[in-house]
Amino acid sequence: MEGLYRDAQTLIDGIIRANMPQQAVRNALKNRRFTGNICLAAIGKAAWTMADAAWEELGGRIKRGVVITKYGHSLGDIPGMEVIEAGHPLADANSIAATQKAVAMAKSLGTGDELLFLISGGGSALFEEPLPGLTLADIVDINSQLLACGADIVEINMIRKRLSAVKAGRFALLCAPAKVFTVVLSDVLGDRLDSIASGPAVPDMSTVDDVMAVVEKYRLTVGNTVMEYLGRETPKSLDNVETVITGSVRTLCDSAANIAAGLGYAPHILCSEMNCEAREAGRLISSIAKQIDCGDYMFKRPCAVIMGGETVVTLKGKGKGGRNQELALAAAEGIAGADNLLIFSIGSDGTDGPTDAAGGMADGATVRRLQEKGLNISNILDNNDAYNGLAAVGGLIKTGPTGTNVNDVTVILCK
């Protein structure tokens, strides 16, 4: 098993290195001609890394900039730019204060000016200004409900964008008549631009009917002012924006496959749009792993089965964890007793849920180790306490903030 763990760590390190956004940003800027004064706004968990790469490429041509990222994700000063850390997954006062700086910059732009807008996952919480009559408390309340009920990112952002003065294309409108060149690191399945960071520079594809269906589906508790805004349509067209997507979950899976092949595993990308409950995903993945272990599957040893996407967790307990940790722990049940088999699941940004772990891993002995410590895996999962369960048996993966964010990857390693 030591060899499997070494290979898993090599994979994790290599996947993250291969998906850092610096080169992707440079590629996006290499052939782009800027004719006017350049200002920069960067939002998301990868904002600092993307802004730093833009500075290296364009240097002093950037007149000023605002960089908004998650707490702990800044790596220092960038010349000419104000770097601000703020709340995620829920907006906080810093989110609003930082956004107001970006809005003031946008409103100061004139004809011939250009805004370089760098977007990565996490931008929905980090980049926020409530519409008139709404407060930060209103935003936090509705987002907390959405995060707890099991809604997916598209559904969550349908609601978010209707309550914000900068989402759903509204930030790009504030920049007009200046042109906006947007470089996107996608963390949304299918690369749906109006959902990545809630689409601050892209027309909204959703309708009022779509939004009301989400409210009804999850039985959200909504105040009168919030409901009034949810019933209003959002901008449906923009004429001052050009957008380039530089990375996505597909590139995450491709890099995992390449690295696994170099380690001697036959790689198989099973899917890159996994979108379901984390616990159910873990159970399905463990059933595939168990069949491979028994020799009763199309994939033969040694192999690496790779899945990308973003699962969800419906909170029922009061424990600590994240979707990748819950997936890994749920998978442990299905592979109990198996040899030469390991499953890991990580968020590429290095932070899974409100924890300091990137994800978790499990092998055939994980359940036994928990039992030896007097811990019951079903009770841990029911309390959504995967972090503490995995911590007890050495199953947490900790990378620290990585500087990128292109969704999650789950890998079955079988020798």
Secondary structure as a PSIPRED ss2 file (coil, helix, strand):
# PSIPRED VFORMAT (PSIPRED V4.0)

   1 M C   1.000  0.000  0.000
   2 E H   0.000  1.000  0.000
   3 G H   0.000  1.000  0.000
   4 L H   0.000  1.000  0.000
   5 Y H   0.000  1.000  0.000
   6 R H   0.000  1.000  0.000
   7 D H   0.000  1.000  0.000
   8 A H   0.000  1.000  0.000
   9 Q H   0.000  1.000  0.000
  10 T H   0.000  1.000  0.000
  11 L H   0.000  1.000  0.000
  12 I H   0.000  1.000  0.000
  13 D H   0.000  1.000  0.000
  14 G H   0.000  1.000  0.000
  15 I H   0.000  1.000  0.000
  16 I H   0.000  1.000  0.000
  17 R H   0.000  1.000  0.000
  18 A H   0.000  1.000  0.000
  19 N C   1.000  0.000  0.000
  20 M C   1.000  0.000  0.000
  21 P C   1.000  0.000  0.000
  22 Q H   0.000  1.000  0.000
  23 Q H   0.000  1.000  0.000
  24 A H   0.000  1.000  0.000
  25 V H   0.000  1.000  0.000
  26 R H   0.000  1.000  0.000
  27 N H   0.000  1.000  0.000
  28 A H   0.000  1.000  0.000
  29 L H   0.000  1.000  0.000
  30 K H   0.000  1.000  0.000
  31 N C   1.000  0.000  0.000
  32 R C   1.000  0.000  0.000
  33 R C   1.000  0.000  0.000
  34 F C   1.000  0.000  0.000
  35 T C   1.000  0.000  0.000
  36 G C   1.000  0.000  0.000
  37 N C   1.000  0.000  0.000
  38 I E   0.000  0.000  1.000
  39 C E   0.000  0.000  1.000
  40 L E   0.000  0.000  1.000
  41 A E   0.000  0.000  1.000
  42 A E   0.000  0.000  1.000
  43 I E   0.000  0.000  1.000
  44 G C   1.000  0.000  0.000
  45 K C   1.000  0.000  0.000
  46 A C   1.000  0.000  0.000
  47 A H   0.000  1.000  0.000
  48 W H   0.000  1.000  0.000
  49 T H   0.000  1.000  0.000
  50 M H   0.000  1.000  0.000
  51 A H   0.000  1.000  0.000
  52 D H   0.000  1.000  0.000
  53 A H   0.000  1.000  0.000
  54 A H   0.000  1.000  0.000
  55 W H   0.000  1.000  0.000
  56 E H   0.000  1.000  0.000
  57 E H   0.000  1.000  0.000
  58 L H   0.000  1.000  0.000
  59 G H   0.000  1.000  0.000
  60 G H   0.000  1.000  0.000
  61 R H   0.000  1.000  0.000
  62 I E   0.000  0.000  1.000
  63 K E   0.000  0.000  1.000
  64 R E   0.000  0.000  1.000
  65 G E   0.000  0.000  1.000
  66 V E   0.000  0.000  1.000
  67 V E   0.000  0.000  1.000
  68 I E   0.000  0.000  1.000
  69 T E   0.000  0.000  1.000
  70 K E   0.000  0.000  1.000
  71 Y C   1.000  0.000  0.000
  72 G C   1.000  0.000  0.000
  73 H C   1.000  0.000  0.000
  74 S C   1.000  0.000  0.000
  75 L C   1.000  0.000  0.000
  76 G C   1.000  0.000  0.000
  77 D C   1.000  0.000  0.000
  78 I C   1.000  0.000  0.000
  79 P C   1.000  0.000  0.000
  80 G C   1.000  0.000  0.000
  81 M E   0.000  0.000  1.000
  82 E E   0.000  0.000  1.000
  83 V E   0.000  0.000  1.000
  84 I E   0.000  0.000  1.000
  85 E E   0.000  0.000  1.000
  86 A E   0.000  0.000  1.000
  87 G C   1.000  0.000  0.000
  88 H C   1.000  0.000  0.000
  89 P C   1.000  0.000  0.000
  90 L C   1.000  0.000  0.000
  91 A C   1.000  0.000  0.000
  92 D C   1.000  0.000  0.000
  93 A H   0.000  1.000  0.000
  94 N H   0.000  1.000  0.000
  95 S H   0.000  1.000  0.000
  96 I H   0.000  1.000  0.000
  97 A H   0.000  1.000  0.000
  98 A H   0.000  1.000  0.000
  99 T H   0.000  1.000  0.000
 100 Q H   0.000  1.000  0.000
 101 K H   0.000  1.000  0.000
 102 A H   0.000  1.000  0.000
 103 V H   0.000  1.000  0.000
 104 A H   0.000  1.000  0.000
 105 M H   0.000  1.000  0.000
 106 A H   0.000  1.000  0.000
 107 K H   0.000  1.000  0.000
 108 S H   0.000  1.000  0.000
 109 L C   1.000  0.000  0.000
 110 G C   1.000  0.000  0.000
 111 T C   1.000  0.000  0.000
 112 G C   1.000  0.000  0.000
 113 D C   1.000  0.000  0.000
 114 E E   0.000  0.000  1.000
 115 L E   0.000  0.000  1.000
 116 L E   0.000  0.000  1.000
 117 F E   0.000  0.000  1.000
 118 L E   0.000  0.000  1.000
 119 I E   0.000  0.000  1.000
 120 S C   1.000  0.000  0.000
 121 G C   1.000  0.000  0.000
 122 G C   1.000  0.000  0.000
 123 G H   0.000  1.000  0.000
 124 S H   0.000  1.000  0.000
 125 A H   0.000  1.000  0.000
 126 L H   0.000  1.000  0.000
 127 F C   1.000  0.000  0.000
 128 E C   1.000  0.000  0.000
 129 E C   1.000  0.000  0.000
 130 P E   0.000  0.000  1.000
 131 L C   1.000  0.000  0.000
 132 P C   1.000  0.000  0.000
 133 G C   1.000  0.000  0.000
 134 L C   1.000  0.000  0.000
 135 T C   1.000  0.000  0.000
 136 L H   0.000  1.000  0.000
 137 A H   0.000  1.000  0.000
 138 D H   0.000  1.000  0.000
 139 I H   0.000  1.000  0.000
 140 V H   0.000  1.000  0.000
 141 D H   0.000  1.000  0.000
 142 I H   0.000  1.000  0.000
 143 N H   0.000  1.000  0.000
 144 S H   0.000  1.000  0.000
 145 Q H   0.000  1.000  0.000
 146 L H   0.000  1.000  0.000
 147 L H   0.000  1.000  0.000
 148 A H   0.000  1.000  0.000
 149 C H   0.000  1.000  0.000
 150 G C   1.000  0.000  0.000
 151 A C   1.000  0.000  0.000
 152 D C   1.000  0.000  0.000
 153 I H   0.000  1.000  0.000
 154 V H   0.000  1.000  0.000
 155 E H   0.000  1.000  0.000
 156 I H   0.000  1.000  0.000
 157 N H   0.000  1.000  0.000
 158 M H   0.000  1.000  0.000
 159 I H   0.000  1.000  0.000
 160 R H   0.000  1.000  0.000
 161 K H   0.000  1.000  0.000
 162 R C   1.000  0.000  0.000
 163 L C   1.000  0.000  0.000
 164 S E   0.000  0.000  1.000
 165 A C   1.000  0.000  0.000
 166 V C   1.000  0.000  0.000
 167 K C   1.000  0.000  0.000
 168 A C   1.000  0.000  0.000
 169 G C   1.000  0.000  0.000
 170 R H   0.000  1.000  0.000
 171 F H   0.000  1.000  0.000
 172 A H   0.000  1.000  0.000
 173 L H   0.000  1.000  0.000
 174 L H   0.000  1.000  0.000
 175 C H   0.000  1.000  0.000
 176 A C   1.000  0.000  0.000
 177 P C   1.000  0.000  0.000
 178 A C   1.000  0.000  0.000
 179 K E   0.000  0.000  1.000
 180 V E   0.000  0.000  1.000
 181 F E   0.000  0.000  1.000
 182 T E   0.000  0.000  1.000
 183 V E   0.000  0.000  1.000
 184 V E   0.000  0.000  1.000
 185 L E   0.000  0.000  1.000
 186 S C   1.000  0.000  0.000
 187 D C   1.000  0.000  0.000
 188 V C   1.000  0.000  0.000
 189 L H   0.000  1.000  0.000
 190 G H   0.000  1.000  0.000
 191 D H   0.000  1.000  0.000
 192 R C   1.000  0.000  0.000
 193 L C   1.000  0.000  0.000
 194 D C   1.000  0.000  0.000
 195 S C   1.000  0.000  0.000
 196 I H   0.000  1.000  0.000
 197 A H   0.000  1.000  0.000
 198 S H   0.000  1.000  0.000
 199 G C   1.000  0.000  0.000
 200 P C   1.000  0.000  0.000
 201 A C   1.000  0.000  0.000
 202 V C   1.000  0.000  0.000
 203 P C   1.000  0.000  0.000
 204 D C   1.000  0.000  0.000
 205 M C   1.000  0.000  0.000
 206 S C   1.000  0.000  0.000
 207 T C   1.000  0.000  0.000
 208 V H   0.000  1.000  0.000
 209 D H   0.000  1.000  0.000
 210 D H   0.000  1.000  0.000
 211 V H   0.000  1.000  0.000
 212 M H   0.000  1.000  0.000
 213 A H   0.000  1.000  0.000
 214 V H   0.000  1.000  0.000
 215 V H   0.000  1.000  0.000
 216 E H   0.000  1.000  0.000
 217 K H   0.000  1.000  0.000
 218 Y C   1.000  0.000  0.000
 219 R C   1.000  0.000  0.000
 220 L C   1.000  0.000  0.000
 221 T C   1.000  0.000  0.000
 222 V C   1.000  0.000  0.000
 223 G C   1.000  0.000  0.000
 224 N H   0.000  1.000  0.000
 225 T H   0.000  1.000  0.000
 226 V H   0.000  1.000  0.000
 227 M H   0.000  1.000  0.000
 228 E H   0.000  1.000  0.000
 229 Y H   0.000  1.000  0.000
 230 L H   0.000  1.000  0.000
 231 G C   1.000  0.000  0.000
 232 R C   1.000  0.000  0.000
 233 E C   1.000  0.000  0.000
 234 T C   1.000  0.000  0.000
 235 P C   1.000  0.000  0.000
 236 K C   1.000  0.000  0.000
 237 S C   1.000  0.000  0.000
 238 L C   1.000  0.000  0.000
 239 D C   1.000  0.000  0.000
 240 N C   1.000  0.000  0.000
 241 V E   0.000  0.000  1.000
 242 E E   0.000  0.000  1.000
 243 T E   0.000  0.000  1.000
 244 V E   0.000  0.000  1.000
 245 I E   0.000  0.000  1.000
 246 T E   0.000  0.000  1.000
 247 G E   0.000  0.000  1.000
 248 S C   1.000  0.000  0.000
 249 V H   0.000  1.000  0.000
 250 R H   0.000  1.000  0.000
 251 T H   0.000  1.000  0.000
 252 L H   0.000  1.000  0.000
 253 C H   0.000  1.000  0.000
 254 D H   0.000  1.000  0.000
 255 S H   0.000  1.000  0.000
 256 A H   0.000  1.000  0.000
 257 A H   0.000  1.000  0.000
 258 N H   0.000  1.000  0.000
 259 I H   0.000  1.000  0.000
 260 A H   0.000  1.000  0.000
 261 A H   0.000  1.000  0.000
 262 G H   0.000  1.000  0.000
 263 L C   1.000  0.000  0.000
 264 G C   1.000  0.000  0.000
 265 Y C   1.000  0.000  0.000
 266 A E   0.000  0.000  1.000
 267 P E   0.000  0.000  1.000
 268 H E   0.000  0.000  1.000
 269 I E   0.000  0.000  1.000
 270 L E   0.000  0.000  1.000
 271 C E   0.000  0.000  1.000
 272 S E   0.000  0.000  1.000
 273 E E   0.000  0.000  1.000
 274 M E   0.000  0.000  1.000
 275 N C   1.000  0.000  0.000
 276 C C   1.000  0.000  0.000
 277 E E   0.000  0.000  1.000
 278 A H   0.000  1.000  0.000
 279 R H   0.000  1.000  0.000
 280 E H   0.000  1.000  0.000
 281 A H   0.000  1.000  0.000
 282 G H   0.000  1.000  0.000
 283 R H   0.000  1.000  0.000
 284 L H   0.000  1.000  0.000
 285 I H   0.000  1.000  0.000
 286 S H   0.000  1.000  0.000
 287 S H   0.000  1.000  0.000
 288 I H   0.000  1.000  0.000
 289 A H   0.000  1.000  0.000
 290 K H   0.000  1.000  0.000
 291 Q H   0.000  1.000  0.000
 292 I H   0.000  1.000  0.000
 293 D H   0.000  1.000  0.000
 294 C C   1.000  0.000  0.000
 295 G C   1.000  0.000  0.000
 296 D C   1.000  0.000  0.000
 297 Y C   1.000  0.000  0.000
 298 M C   1.000  0.000  0.000
 299 F C   1.000  0.000  0.000
 300 K C   1.000  0.000  0.000
 301 R C   1.000  0.000  0.000
 302 P C   1.000  0.000  0.000
 303 C E   0.000  0.000  1.000
 304 A E   0.000  0.000  1.000
 305 V E   0.000  0.000  1.000
 306 I E   0.000  0.000  1.000
 307 M E   0.000  0.000  1.000
 308 G E   0.000  0.000  1.000
 309 G E   0.000  0.000  1.000
 310 E C   1.000  0.000  0.000
 311 T C   1.000  0.000  0.000
 312 V E   0.000  0.000  1.000
 313 V C   1.000  0.000  0.000
 314 T C   1.000  0.000  0.000
 315 L C   1.000  0.000  0.000
 316 K C   1.000  0.000  0.000
 317 G C   1.000  0.000  0.000
 318 K C   1.000  0.000  0.000
 319 G C   1.000  0.000  0.000
 320 K C   1.000  0.000  0.000
 321 G C   1.000  0.000  0.000
 322 G C   1.000  0.000  0.000
 323 R H   0.000  1.000  0.000
 324 N H   0.000  1.000  0.000
 325 Q H   0.000  1.000  0.000
 326 E H   0.000  1.000  0.000
 327 L H   0.000  1.000  0.000
 328 A H   0.000  1.000  0.000
 329 L H   0.000  1.000  0.000
 330 A H   0.000  1.000  0.000
 331 A H   0.000  1.000  0.000
 332 A H   0.000  1.000  0.000
 333 E H   0.000  1.000  0.000
 334 G H   0.000  1.000  0.000
 335 I C   1.000  0.000  0.000
 336 A C   1.000  0.000  0.000
 337 G C   1.000  0.000  0.000
 338 A C   1.000  0.000  0.000
 339 D C   1.000  0.000  0.000
 340 N C   1.000  0.000  0.000
 341 L E   0.000  0.000  1.000
 342 L E   0.000  0.000  1.000
 343 I E   0.000  0.000  1.000
 344 F E   0.000  0.000  1.000
 345 S E   0.000  0.000  1.000
 346 I E   0.000  0.000  1.000
 347 G E   0.000  0.000  1.000
 348 S C   1.000  0.000  0.000
 349 D C   1.000  0.000  0.000
 350 G C   1.000  0.000  0.000
 351 T C   1.000  0.000  0.000
 352 D C   1.000  0.000  0.000
 353 G C   1.000  0.000  0.000
 354 P C   1.000  0.000  0.000
 355 T C   1.000  0.000  0.000
 356 D C   1.000  0.000  0.000
 357 A C   1.000  0.000  0.000
 358 A C   1.000  0.000  0.000
 359 G E   0.000  0.000  1.000
 360 G E   0.000  0.000  1.000
 361 M E   0.000  0.000  1.000
 362 A E   0.000  0.000  1.000
 363 D E   0.000  0.000  1.000
 364 G C   1.000  0.000  0.000
 365 A C   1.000  0.000  0.000
 366 T H   0.000  1.000  0.000
 367 V H   0.000  1.000  0.000
 368 R H   0.000  1.000  0.000
 369 R H   0.000  1.000  0.000
 370 L H   0.000  1.000  0.000
 371 Q H   0.000  1.000  0.000
 372 E H   0.000  1.000  0.000
 373 K C   1.000  0.000  0.000
 374 G C   1.000  0.000  0.000
 375 L C   1.000  0.000  0.000
 376 N C   1.000  0.000  0.000
 377 I H   0.000  1.000  0.000
 378 S H   0.000  1.000  0.000
 379 N H   0.000  1.000  0.000
 380 I H   0.000  1.000  0.000
 381 L H   0.000  1.000  0.000
 382 D H   0.000  1.000  0.000
 383 N C   1.000  0.000  0.000
 384 N C   1.000  0.000  0.000
 385 D C   1.000  0.000  0.000
 386 A H   0.000  1.000  0.000
 387 Y H   0.000  1.000  0.000
 388 N H   0.000  1.000  0.000
 389 G H   0.000  1.000  0.000
 390 L H   0.000  1.000  0.000
 391 A H   0.000  1.000  0.000
 392 A H   0.000  1.000  0.000
 393 V C   1.000  0.000  0.000
 394 G C   1.000  0.000  0.000
 395 G C   1.000  0.000  0.000
 396 L E   0.000  0.000  1.000
 397 I E   0.000  0.000  1.000
 398 K C   1.000  0.000  0.000
 399 T C   1.000  0.000  0.000
 400 G C   1.000  0.000  0.000
 401 P C   1.000  0.000  0.000
 402 T C   1.000  0.000  0.000
 403 G C   1.000  0.000  0.000
 404 T C   1.000  0.000  0.000
 405 N C   1.000  0.000  0.000
 406 V C   1.000  0.000  0.000
 407 N C   1.000  0.000  0.000
 408 D E   0.000  0.000  1.000
 409 V E   0.000  0.000  1.000
 410 T E   0.000  0.000  1.000
 411 V E   0.000  0.000  1.000
 412 I E   0.000  0.000  1.000
 413 L E   0.000  0.000  1.000
 414 C E   0.000  0.000  1.000
 415 K C   1.000  0.000  0.000
